[in-house]
Amino acid sequence: MIYDSDEWGHVQLGILLDTQWASGAHESATALAQRAEAGRLDLVVVGPGDAEGIRTDTALDPWTTAVWVAAHTGRIALGVAGDPSAPDPSDHAARTAPYPEVVAKARQTLESLAGVRLVADAGWVVAPEGAERAQILALADHHDLPVVVPVRTAHDVERLIPFAASHGGNPSGRSVAARSRRRPGIDYDGLPESLRRTAIEPGDDSFSAVRSTYLRSGAPGLVLRPQTPDEVADAVVFAHRHRHLPLGVRSGGHGISGRSTNDGGLVIDVGALDGIEVVDPRRRRVRVGPGATWKEVAAALNSHGWALGSGDYGGVGVGGLATAGGIGLLSRRHGLTIDHLRSADLVLADGRQVRVSDQEHPDLFWAVRGAGANVGIATSFEFEVDEVDDVGWAKLVLVTDDIEQALLTYGRLASSAPRDTTVFLVTGRPRDGQSVVQLYALVDSDDADVIVERLTPFVALGDLVRQEVVLTRYAGVMAEAEDVGPDGHHGYGEPVSRSALLPELTPAFARDAAQLLHSGTVAYFQLRAMGGAIADVPPDRTAFAHRRSAFQVTAMGRDHGALDPAFDALAVHFHGLYLSFDTDLRPQRLDDAFPPPVLARLRETKALYDPDNLFRDNFNIAPTVDLTVSHAG
Ligand SMILES: Cc1cc2nc3c(=O)[nH]c(=O)nc-3n(C[C@H](O)[C@H](O)[C@H](O)COP(=O)(O)OP(=O)(O)OC[C@H]3O[C@@H](n4cnc5c(N)ncnc54)[C@H](O)[C@@H]3O)c2cc1C
């Protein structure tokens, strides 16, 4: 019978080296494994060939043999059969089994030496010695596992090689080792052709570079890395088929509320869409891909004498920030990042590609500016950017034993400063009654006297212990961020974070915030001055509606159990939050992020464009609310 290559396409074929037989013949065991590897078979399993795994005195130890085979091969996956679970000491048959600790150590050693090639737990099915193609195919079909055939001689291996050659490798081109690390519920082999080459699975060498993000470690089951908007659409359609699984959407990987990684789910990483091009120099219109970082954007615009206000850290990605708001160091002068958005290209939950603007899908254009993560994946943004000359960039460090007074003074000065001046304050737990206060200030002026005049009042916050004030470009400020290396993000710290917006910084807030800091529950506390141009935009213009806020507060801690009660105690001072800095999943946070009419409008938009709630990782706006009716009286 002749099988065409399609029938064989899914078969993973290997050899079983019987350690009973191989006693005293480890060189030939090595030679057989090497021949299998050269013949492009997928797997070598080492272990006793009989079902019970009973050992004789002359049998080789499978783990030691596997180490030997691993050292003499380079690619082929390795399995170890007869890995005994804890033996029962009263069981005679198990008496000769090694101690579990010994096996565990051997296994750990082989894992670290052979890396992803070791597939000890993955499972395989053993074909009868001399099995023919039909039997192998039937076993593969029935069990959906790699098939291993016991071999004793080079001839036995040679006989199998044409089988492997005829199937031309498995359809994904992935080894047994890589496939063994696949997660349940994902149709890996059904991945569209367009995404196969760039997708990364847990067993792939490059997985460690894509599994985590800047602050979060993760272990997704599949990371899709589309290279074009069409491929993003393919990825979304694939994700829609898997909507029972978590879905992370990643651009720059600096998400705080949006995790953009997960455990066992899918990630669509649009980092490759990182183009930056001027589309209309006269109107300062620039198209930017979501995968660019703000550092790259600032550098590209700088050569034209332009800038686009983003955040305070150039490593952050365009996609996450430009769909949420963008409260940054130019905001008081030039508004939020989303206020510069003129259009965006989106892939919707059903895979449709649309351009949104004031004229095209205005409902989506409204939603994308503040709640973009809920409605689609942005594949490009068109911004109108500003002319920005040299700026004053200051980092001041002050020490105070009266943090309450320092907060109050900061509040008064930062909110009454001219629009050209934006000052952020960072502090943490006071130590020995002393608080270290760091001020990050941008003065949008190239006049040194103006810069000094703007900053001098802030010195009243405490004893100035360090100062660094430079005239630089906005690109210079953004350039201070570290680049992400080829080994990707590492998930630093997993902090939990809370956000709130303040209409004003009152003495009562300064008192309560000082108490919070003294309580020690907050490791990182930041106040961002808002106001200025942010408030020029009518609140109903974008889904980011809290236009009248004077400050954004961020508090980070180790766990919500400690942070939430302490932060909630300050709720009387708050009137909303900025979703990019909040990780609290309690439903009330959605009401804080979006005032009731905004939330109602977002739910309508969501029901229209993402009724199955595919995009739910980041401040999920469910399309409908579950109402409960109780009996009156
Ligand atoms: C060090 C640091 C400094 C920061 N400073 C500021 C600041 O000054 N001002 C400010 O406003 N924010 C700031 N942030 C918050 C930041 O804006 C958000 O965390 C933002 O989501 C990060 O974007 P990203 O693309 O890097 O993140 P990612 O982790 O890639 O994405 C985060 C989330 O954004 C959504 N998302 C990502 N890409 C897309 C897309 N293409 N389409 C639709 N949704 C998408 C997804 O829900 C995702 O989970 C800062 C964050 C960090 C870590």
The ligand as a MOL file (V3000), in Angstrom:
LIG
                    3D

  0  0  0     0  0            999 V3000
M  V30 BEGIN CTAB
M  V30 COUNTS 53 58 0 0 0
M  V30 BEGIN ATOM
M  V30 1 C 7.9520 52.0870 33.1710 0
M  V30 2 C 6.5850 52.5310 32.7440 0
M  V30 3 C 6.3270 53.8850 32.5910 0
M  V30 4 C 5.0670 54.3200 32.1810 0
M  V30 5 N 4.8370 55.6480 32.0310 0
M  V30 6 C 3.6350 56.0700 31.5570 0
M  V30 7 C 3.3660 57.4560 31.3730 0
M  V30 8 O 4.2060 58.2900 31.6350 0
M  V30 9 N 2.1450 57.8160 30.9120 0
M  V30 10 C 1.1800 56.9090 30.6040 0
M  V30 11 O 0.0980 57.3000 30.1650 0
M  V30 12 N 1.3970 55.5790 30.7970 0
M  V30 13 C 2.5910 55.1590 31.2740 0
M  V30 14 N 2.8040 53.8280 31.5110 0
M  V30 15 C 1.6930 52.9010 31.3110 0
M  V30 16 C 1.6690 52.4500 29.8710 0
M  V30 17 O 1.1330 53.4590 29.0720 0
M  V30 18 C 0.7790 51.2290 29.7380 0
M  V30 19 O 1.2610 50.2250 30.5960 0
M  V30 20 C 0.7120 50.7440 28.2870 0
M  V30 21 O -0.3290 49.8110 28.1930 0
M  V30 22 C 1.9920 50.1160 27.8240 0
M  V30 23 O 1.9310 49.9130 26.4530 0
M  V30 24 P 2.7590 48.7340 25.7510 0
M  V30 25 O 2.3430 48.6630 24.3370 0
M  V30 26 O 4.1940 48.8840 26.0680 0
M  V30 27 O 2.2410 47.5190 26.6060 0
M  V30 28 P 1.7550 46.0540 26.2460 0
M  V30 29 O 2.1020 45.2710 27.4630 0
M  V30 30 O 2.2560 45.5930 24.9630 0
M  V30 31 O 0.2010 46.2210 26.1810 0
M  V30 32 C -0.5320 46.5480 27.3400 0
M  V30 33 C -1.9960 46.4270 27.0350 0
M  V30 34 O -2.3690 47.4030 26.0750 0
M  V30 35 C -3.3020 46.8700 25.1570 0
M  V30 36 N -2.7020 46.9320 23.8170 0
M  V30 37 C -1.4010 46.7780 23.5070 0
M  V30 38 N -1.2240 46.9320 22.1820 0
M  V30 39 C -2.4300 47.1880 21.6470 0
M  V30 40 C -2.8680 47.4320 20.3290 0
M  V30 41 N -2.0270 47.4460 19.3030 0
M  V30 42 N -4.1870 47.6420 20.1220 0
M  V30 43 C -5.0640 47.6360 21.1490 0
M  V30 44 N -4.6790 47.4070 22.4380 0
M  V30 45 C -3.3770 47.1900 22.6750 0
M  V30 46 C -3.5770 45.4510 25.5790 0
M  V30 47 O -4.7220 45.4330 26.4030 0
M  V30 48 C -2.3820 45.1030 26.4290 0
M  V30 49 O -2.6660 44.1700 27.4390 0
M  V30 50 C 4.0410 53.3690 31.9300 0
M  V30 51 C 4.3030 52.0150 32.0910 0
M  V30 52 C 5.5630 51.5820 32.4980 0
M  V30 53 C 5.8190 50.1290 32.6740 0
M  V30 END ATOM
M  V30 BEGIN BOND
M  V30 1 1 1 2
M  V30 2 1 2 3
M  V30 3 2 2 52
M  V30 4 2 3 4
M  V30 5 1 4 5
M  V30 6 1 4 50
M  V30 7 2 5 6
M  V30 8 1 6 7
M  V30 9 1 6 13
M  V30 10 2 7 8
M  V30 11 1 7 9
M  V30 12 1 9 10
M  V30 13 2 10 11
M  V30 14 1 10 12
M  V30 15 2 12 13
M  V30 16 1 13 14
M  V30 17 1 14 15
M  V30 18 1 14 50
M  V30 19 1 15 16
M  V30 20 1 16 17
M  V30 21 1 16 18
M  V30 22 1 18 19
M  V30 23 1 18 20
M  V30 24 1 20 21
M  V30 25 1 20 22
M  V30 26 1 22 23
M  V30 27 1 23 24
M  V30 28 2 24 25
M  V30 29 1 24 26
M  V30 30 1 24 27
M  V30 31 1 27 28
M  V30 32 2 28 29
M  V30 33 1 28 30
M  V30 34 1 28 31
M  V30 35 1 31 32
M  V30 36 1 32 33
M  V30 37 1 33 34
M  V30 38 1 33 48
M  V30 39 1 34 35
M  V30 40 1 35 36
M  V30 41 1 35 46
M  V30 42 1 36 37
M  V30 43 1 36 45
M  V30 44 2 37 38
M  V30 45 1 38 39
M  V30 46 1 39 40
M  V30 47 2 39 45
M  V30 48 1 40 41
M  V30 49 2 40 42
M  V30 50 1 42 43
M  V30 51 2 43 44
M  V30 52 1 44 45
M  V30 53 1 46 47
M  V30 54 1 46 48
M  V30 55 1 48 49
M  V30 56 2 50 51
M  V30 57 1 51 52
M  V30 58 1 52 53
M  V30 END BOND
M  V30 END CTAB
M  END
